[in-house]
Amino acid sequence: MAKDTAFSGKKTLNIGGNVVSLERPLIIGILNVTPDSFYDGGRYQQEKDVVDRARSMIEEGADIIDIGGYSSRPGADDVPVYEELKRVVNHIQNIRKELPVVKVSIDTFRSQVAEAAVTAGANMINDISGGELDKHMYDVVADTQVPYILMHMRGTPQTMKHQTDYDDLLSEIFRFFEKKVSKLRKRDVKDIVLDPGFGFSKTMDQNYALLKNLRYFKALELPVLAGISRKSFIYRKLGLEPADALNGTTVLNTIALMHGAQILRVHDVKEAVQAVQLYNLTFNT
């Protein structure tokens, strides 16, 4: 059963000089250092709070901490580059100082922020635009040779909710990935992760269709990330608020694993780790 649900292809990532196996699904813990993110905005902005949160997620079993200084919720305000830099760089340096072996990802679509974050100690780039919003992003990825999370999105966080008209959702996302992966391969980028972009320029029904068909991207032979934590297509469907969407998130994370996701990006690390443990007990023993 495990062979049917897991993607073939790349089985490791080189993160900060460490070869990390993908035989067990990885957990990326979300650490937003923003005032306006849809779920945890404003919670983690002071130095101690950020370091403590990173430490607690690692203790709960997170493999990677993903730091973001730009809210990408639908309709969020644009933030100047200098403000995003101010939000993330010092926190990355502090985490690296206090937790030197922690693997850190920078959540940004801006090459300047990505480059500064890697210099500060980040060892992965998570780009919601897949290189569409900054033509220099692939230069930074190629120069730094850190793993790159390539996400599908149309438009910007301010406009994406109006760009959900697809002739064929799956094939258009597949072609987007195919084109971008080809460009990255020409730059000798070795570690690429695909993120279909749940909640980004997709309707509620499109998100569920995407989840049900994650195997569609198997042909690209790259690891796939599912980032569905507490998103609106969960809580609105259930008539809830984001704060009440943990159970729904865990259910859909489990479904994502069953359909081949090798990485989960989550707010709630402990519950995601438990989902992975039970998934492995069911399918990999």
C-alpha positions in Angstrom: 0.0 0.0 0.0 2.8 2.4 0.9 4.3 2.1 -2.6 1.0 3.1 -4.1 0.5 6.2 -2.0 4.1 7.5 -2.0 5.6 9.5 -4.8 8.5 7.9 -6.7 11.6 9.9 -7.5 13.7 12.0 -5.2 14.0 10.5 -1.7 16.2 13.0 0.1 16.8 16.8 0.5 20.2 18.4 1.3 19.2 20.9 4.0 22.1 22.9 5.6 24.6 20.2 4.6 22.5 17.4 6.1 20.9 14.8 3.9 17.4 14.5 5.1 15.3 11.4 4.1 11.8 11.7 2.7 11.0 8.1 3.5 9.2 9.5 6.5 7.0 12.6 5.7 8.6 15.8 7.0 6.9 18.4 9.2 7.4 22.1 8.5 6.3 24.3 11.4 4.9 27.7 10.5 6.3 30.7 12.4 4.7 33.9 11.1 6.4 37.0 12.5 3.7 39.3 11.0 1.0 41.3 12.6 -1.7 40.2 10.2 -1.5 36.6 9.2 -4.9 34.9 9.1 -4.4 32.6 12.1 -1.4 33.5 14.2 -0.8 37.2 13.2 0.7 39.2 16.0 1.5 36.3 18.3 5.2 36.0 17.5 7.0 39.3 17.0 9.2 39.8 20.1 12.6 38.0 20.1 11.9 35.7 23.0 8.5 34.7 21.8 9.9 33.8 18.4 12.8 31.7 19.7 10.5 30.1 22.3 8.0 29.2 19.6 10.7 27.7 17.4 12.1 25.7 20.3 8.6 24.3 21.2 7.9 23.3 17.6 11.2 21.4 17.4 10.5 19.7 20.8 7.1 18.6 19.3 8.8 17.1 16.3 9.1 19.7 13.6 11.8 19.0 11.1 12.0 22.6 9.7 10.9 26.0 10.9 9.4 28.2 8.2 9.7 31.9 9.0 7.5 34.4 7.2 7.4 38.2 7.4 4.8 38.9 4.7 1.2 37.8 5.2 -0.1 36.0 2.1 -3.7 35.7 3.2 -6.2 36.8 0.5 -6.3 40.6 0.3 -3.5 41.2 2.7 -1.8 44.5 2.6 1.4 44.7 0.6 4.6 45.2 2.7 7.7 47.0 1.6 10.9 45.0 1.2 12.6 46.9 4.0 9.8 46.0 6.4 9.9 42.3 5.5 13.6 42.3 5.9 13.3 44.0 9.3 10.8 41.4 10.4 12.7 38.2 9.5 16.5 38.7 9.4 17.1 39.3 13.1 14.7 36.5 14.1 16.6 34.0 11.9 19.9 35.1 13.4 18.5 34.7 16.9 17.1 31.3 16.2 20.4 30.2 14.6 22.2 31.5 17.7 19.9 29.8 20.3 19.1 26.7 18.3 22.2 26.2 16.0 21.2 22.8 14.6 17.6 23.8 13.7 16.7 23.8 10.0 15.2 27.1 8.9 13.1 28.0 5.8 12.4 31.5 4.7 8.9 32.1 3.4 9.2 34.9 0.8 8.7 35.6 -2.9 11.3 38.3 -2.9 14.9 37.5 -3.9 16.4 40.2 -1.8 14.7 38.8 1.3 15.6 35.3 0.4 19.3 36.2 -0.1 19.5 38.1 3.2 17.7 35.3 5.1 20.1 32.6 3.7 23.0 34.8 4.7 21.5 35.1 8.2 21.2 31.3 8.5 18.2 30.1 6.6 18.8 26.9 4.6 15.6 26.6 2.5 13.5 29.0 0.4 9.7 28.8 0.3 8.4 30.9 -2.5 4.6 31.2 -2.9 5.0 32.6 -6.4 7.2 30.0 -7.8 9.5 32.7 -9.1 6.7 34.6 -10.9 6.9 37.7 -8.7 10.6 38.3 -8.7 12.7 37.6 -11.8 15.9 37.3 -9.7 14.6 34.6 -7.3 16.1 31.8 -9.4 19.4 33.6 -9.4 19.4 33.4 -5.6 18.3 29.8 -5.5 21.0 28.8 -8.0 23.7 30.8 -6.2 22.9 29.5 -2.7 21.9 26.0 -3.7 19.4 25.6 -0.9 16.3 23.6 -1.3 13.5 25.5 -3.0 9.8 25.1 -2.4 8.1 25.9 -5.7 4.5 26.8 -5.2 1.7 27.4 -7.7 -0.2 30.7 -7.5 -1.8 33.1 -10.0 -1.5 36.8 -9.4 -0.5 38.2 -6.0 -1.9 37.8 -2.5 -4.0 40.9 -3.3 -5.5 39.6 -6.5 -5.3 35.8 -6.4 -8.9 35.2 -5.3 -10.1 36.7 -8.6 -7.9 34.3 -10.7 -9.5 30.9 -10.3 -10.8 30.3 -13.8 -9.1 27.2 -15.2 -9.8 25.2 -18.3 -8.2 22.2 -16.6 -6.9 22.8 -13.1 -4.6 19.8 -12.8 -3.0 20.0 -16.2 -2.4 23.8 -15.9 -0.7 23.4 -12.5 1.3 20.5 -13.9 2.5 22.6 -16.9 3.4 25.4 -14.6 5.6 23.1 -12.5 7.1 21.5 -15.6 8.1 24.9 -17.0 9.5 26.1 -13.7 11.4 22.9 -12.9 13.0 23.0 -16.3 14.3 26.5 -15.7 15.6 25.5 -12.3 17.3 22.4 -13.6 19.1 24.5 -16.2 20.5 26.5 -13.3 21.6 23.3 -11.7 19.2 23.5 -8.8 19.1 20.1 -7.2 16.5 20.1 -4.4 13.1 21.2 -5.5 9.8 20.6 -3.6 6.4 21.1 -5.3 3.6 22.9 -3.5 0.2 22.9 -5.4 -0.8 26.0 -3.5 -3.9 25.1 -1.6 -5.9 28.2 -1.0 -4.0 30.3 -3.5 -6.0 31.2 -6.6 -8.3 28.2 -6.1 -11.9 28.0 -5.2 -13.1 25.9 -2.3 -14.1 23.0 -4.6 -10.8 23.3 -6.6 -8.9 22.8 -3.3 -10.7 19.5 -2.7 -10.2 18.4 -6.2 -6.5 19.2 -5.9 -6.2 17.2 -2.6 -8.0 14.2 -4.1 -5.6 14.2 -7.1 -2.2 14.8 -5.6 -0.9 11.7 -7.4 -1.3 13.6 -10.6 2.0 15.2 -10.0 3.8 11.9 -9.5 5.2 12.0 -13.0 7.4 15.0 -12.1 9.3 12.7 -9.6 9.7 15.4 -7.0 8.5 15.6 -3.4 5.1 17.3 -2.9 4.2 19.5 0.0 0.7 20.0 1.3 0.1 23.3 3.0 -3.5 23.2 4.2 -3.3 24.1 7.9 -6.4 25.9 9.2 -7.2 27.3 5.7 -10.5 28.8 4.8 -11.6 25.8 2.6 -11.6 23.8 5.8 -13.2 26.1 8.4 -15.7 27.8 6.0 -16.9 24.4 4.8 -17.5 23.4 8.4 -19.0 26.8 9.5 -16.1 27.5 11.8 -13.3 30.0 12.5 -9.6 29.3 12.0 -9.2 28.7 15.7 -11.6 25.8 15.5 -10.1 24.1 12.4 -7.5 21.9 14.0 -9.5 18.7 13.7 -10.4 19.4 10.1 -6.7 20.2 9.4 -5.6 16.9 10.9 -8.2 14.9 8.8 -7.0 16.6 5.6 -3.3 16.3 6.4 -3.9 12.5 6.8 -5.7 12.4 3.5 -2.8 14.3 1.9 -0.4 11.7 3.3 -2.5 8.9 1.9 -2.4 10.6 -1.6 1.4 10.9 -1.5 2.3 14.2 0.3 5.9 13.9 1.6 5.9 17.2 3.5 3.2 18.8 5.7 3.4 22.5 6.5 1.5 23.2 9.6 0.7 25.5 12.5 0.1 22.6 14.9 3.2 20.4 15.0 2.3 17.9 17.6 -0.9 16.9 15.9 0.8 16.6 12.5 3.5 14.5 13.9 0.9 12.1 15.4 -0.8 11.9 12.1 2.4 10.9 10.4 3.1 8.3 13.1 -0.3 6.7 12.7 0.0 6.9 8.9 3.4 5.1 9.0 2.0 2.5 11.4 -0.9 1.8 9.0 1.0 1.8 5.7 4.7 1.3 6.3 4.8 -1.6 8.7 
